[in-house]
Amino acid sequence: MSDDALQVLFAPYCGGLARSAALRDALTLLQARRLEGCRPVADAEGHGFVLSWGDERAPLDVIQCQLLFPTQQDASRHFTLPTHQLVSWLMECSAFVGAKPDLPDAFWYWVLLGQEDAVADA
Protein backbone atom coordinates (compact mmCIF):
# COMPACT_ATOMS: atom_id res chain seq x y z
CA MET A 1 0.00 0.00 0.00
CA SER A 2 1.35 3.45 -0.86
CA ASP A 3 2.31 5.99 1.80
CA ASP A 4 -0.51 8.29 0.68
CA ALA A 5 -3.06 5.48 0.94
CA LEU A 6 -1.88 4.59 4.45
CA GLN A 7 -2.15 8.21 5.50
CA VAL A 8 -5.73 8.44 4.23
CA LEU A 9 -6.57 5.18 5.99
CA PHE A 10 -5.18 6.23 9.38
CA ALA A 11 -6.04 9.96 9.39
CA PRO A 12 -9.58 9.60 10.82
CA TYR A 13 -8.18 7.70 13.83
CA CYS A 14 -5.09 9.84 14.36
CA GLY A 15 -6.00 13.52 14.36
CA GLY A 16 -7.03 14.02 10.74
CA LEU A 17 -5.39 16.42 8.33
CA ALA A 18 -4.32 18.79 11.09
CA ARG A 19 -1.64 16.29 12.14
CA SER A 20 -0.66 14.97 8.71
CA ALA A 21 3.09 15.60 9.11
CA ALA A 22 3.24 13.71 12.42
CA LEU A 23 1.10 10.93 10.93
CA ARG A 24 3.41 10.59 7.93
CA ASP A 25 6.44 10.28 10.26
CA ALA A 26 4.63 7.74 12.46
CA LEU A 27 3.65 5.62 9.47
CA THR A 28 7.30 5.55 8.43
CA LEU A 29 8.12 4.20 11.89
CA LEU A 30 5.23 1.72 11.66
CA GLN A 31 6.65 0.27 8.46
CA ALA A 32 10.07 -0.14 10.12
CA ARG A 33 8.39 -2.45 12.69
CA ARG A 34 10.94 -1.52 15.38
CA LEU A 35 11.92 1.41 17.57
CA GLU A 36 15.04 1.50 19.72
CA GLY A 37 15.01 4.20 22.34
CA CYS A 38 15.67 5.29 25.88
CA ARG A 39 13.21 6.23 28.60
CA PRO A 40 14.76 9.12 30.56
CA VAL A 41 15.07 8.83 34.31
CA ALA A 42 15.77 11.80 36.58
CA ASP A 43 19.44 11.98 37.56
CA ALA A 44 20.28 8.80 35.61
CA GLU A 45 21.10 7.60 32.10
CA GLY A 46 17.65 6.17 31.52
CA HIS A 47 16.39 2.77 30.46
CA GLY A 48 17.12 1.55 26.97
CA PHE A 49 14.24 -0.22 25.24
CA VAL A 50 13.35 -1.93 21.98
CA LEU A 51 9.72 -1.86 20.89
CA SER A 52 8.84 -4.11 17.96
CA TRP A 53 5.53 -5.01 16.35
CA GLY A 54 3.86 -7.03 13.61
CA ASP A 55 3.14 -5.97 10.05
CA GLU A 56 -0.51 -4.98 10.38
CA ARG A 57 -1.46 -2.07 8.16
CA ALA A 58 -5.13 -1.35 8.91
CA PRO A 59 -6.10 1.01 11.76
CA LEU A 60 -8.55 -1.38 13.43
CA ASP A 61 -6.39 -4.50 13.09
CA VAL A 62 -5.01 -5.79 16.37
CA ILE A 63 -1.23 -5.56 16.33
CA GLN A 64 1.10 -7.68 18.45
CA CYS A 65 3.91 -5.80 20.15
CA GLN A 66 6.94 -6.71 22.20
CA LEU A 67 8.75 -4.33 24.53
CA LEU A 68 12.24 -5.40 25.58
CA PHE A 69 14.63 -3.82 28.04
CA PRO A 70 18.09 -5.15 27.08
CA THR A 71 19.50 -4.65 30.59
CA GLN A 72 16.39 -6.04 32.34
CA GLN A 73 15.13 -9.09 30.45
CA ASP A 74 12.60 -9.92 33.19
CA ALA A 75 10.83 -6.60 32.56
CA SER A 76 9.90 -7.47 28.95
CA ARG A 77 6.25 -7.16 27.93
CA HIS A 78 4.10 -8.62 25.17
CA PHE A 79 0.80 -6.95 24.36
CA THR A 80 -1.78 -6.32 21.67
CA LEU A 81 -3.72 -3.20 20.79
CA PRO A 82 -5.44 -1.58 17.81
CA THR A 83 -2.87 -0.50 15.22
CA HIS A 84 -4.20 3.06 15.22
CA GLN A 85 -3.33 3.36 18.93
CA LEU A 86 0.27 2.38 18.26
CA VAL A 87 0.39 4.90 15.41
CA SER A 88 -1.01 7.61 17.70
CA TRP A 89 1.74 6.93 20.24
CA LEU A 90 4.36 6.89 17.48
CA MET A 91 3.06 10.30 16.41
CA GLU A 92 3.98 11.59 19.88
CA CYS A 93 7.36 9.85 19.81
CA SER A 94 10.47 11.94 20.19
CA ALA A 95 12.21 9.86 17.48
CA PHE A 96 12.28 12.88 15.25
CA VAL A 97 13.97 15.07 17.86
CA GLY A 98 17.04 13.27 19.19
CA ALA A 99 19.29 10.26 18.83
CA LYS A 100 17.56 8.28 21.60
CA PRO A 101 13.80 8.46 21.04
CA ASP A 102 11.22 8.08 23.77
CA LEU A 103 7.50 7.33 23.66
CA PRO A 104 4.82 9.46 25.33
CA ASP A 105 3.89 9.08 28.99
CA ALA A 106 0.50 7.60 28.00
CA PHE A 107 2.28 4.64 26.38
CA TRP A 108 4.39 3.94 29.45
CA TYR A 109 1.43 4.31 31.77
CA TRP A 110 -0.59 1.82 29.73
CA VAL A 111 2.17 -0.75 29.22
CA LEU A 112 3.82 -0.71 32.63
CA LEU A 113 0.74 -0.28 34.78
CA GLY A 114 -1.53 -2.46 32.66
CA GLN A 115 -4.20 0.18 32.26
CA GLU A 116 -6.28 -1.29 29.43
CA ASP A 117 -8.83 1.51 29.76
CA ALA A 118 -6.16 4.03 28.77
CA VAL A 119 -6.30 2.84 25.14
CA ALA A 120 -9.98 3.65 24.87
CA ASP A 121 -9.38 7.08 26.39
CA ALA A 122 -6.26 7.95 24.39
N, C-alpha and C positions, 0 to 999 in steps of 0.2 A: 504494500500500500504506500502511496506517495506521502511525503511529508505534509503537503497541503491537505490531503484527504484525512490524515490522522488529526490534523489541527481542527478541521471542521467537525470531525467525529467527537473529539474531546471538549471542544469549546463550551458547549452548554453545561457541562459538569464542572468546569474549571475556570469560571469567571468570565466567560464570553470573550468578545473582541477586545474589551478593555485591557485584558491581560495577555494579549496574543504573543508578545515578545517572550514573556516568562513561560508561556505554554510551549512555544517552539523550542526553547532551551530544555524544558523538562522532557519533551518528547524525544529529543536527542539523547538525553540521559536514559530514558526508558528503553530505547533501542540498544543501548550499550549493555543493558541487563546487569550492571554492576556499578557500585559507587564505593570508593575507598575514601574514608575521611577520618576525622578526629573530633570527638566531643570535648569541648573545652571544660576544664575544671579549674575553679578558682585556686590560684597559687600553686598550680601543678601543670604538667605537660598536657594533660588530657588523656582520653581513652581512644586509641585507634579502633576503627571498626571497618568492616566490609559488609555492605548490604548488597545482596544479589536477589534476582527474581526471575520468574519464568518469562516466556515470550508472548504473553497475551497482548492483544492489540485493541480490544474493544473495551470501552469505558466500564461496562457493567459486568464484564468477565471477572471471575474471581482469580486473583493472581497469587501464586505461592512465593513467599519471600523467606530469605534466610539472613539473619543478622549474626555476624561472627565478631568476636573480640579476640584478636590474635594473641593477646597476652593473658586472656581469661577465658579459656575454652569452655569452662563450665557455665559461663554467662550467655552462651549462644541461645538464640531464639529462632523458632520456625513459626510462621504465621501466614494466614491468608486474609485478603481484603479485596474490595472492589478495585479494579485497576485505576479507575479515576481518582480514588483516594490517594494511591501511591503517587500518581501524577501531580495531584494538588500539593502533596508534601515536597515532591521534587521541584515544584515551582517556587517553593519557599527556601530551597536549599541554597547554601552559600557557596556552592561549587563554582559559581561564576565570579566569585569575589577573591578567593585566595587559593593557596596551594593545597590546603587541607580543609576540604568542605565539611560542613556540618548540616544536619537536618533540623527542622524547626522543633521547638519545644513540644508542640502538639504530638509529633511523631514519637518522641521519647516518652512522653507521658503515657501514650497509648500502648506502646510496646513493653516498656519496663514495668508499668503498673497494671497492665492487663485490663485497661478500661475500654471494653468493647463499645460502650455507648459513645465514646469520643468520636468514633468514625462517623456515626450518624449525625453528630453535631458539628463536625468539621466542615 
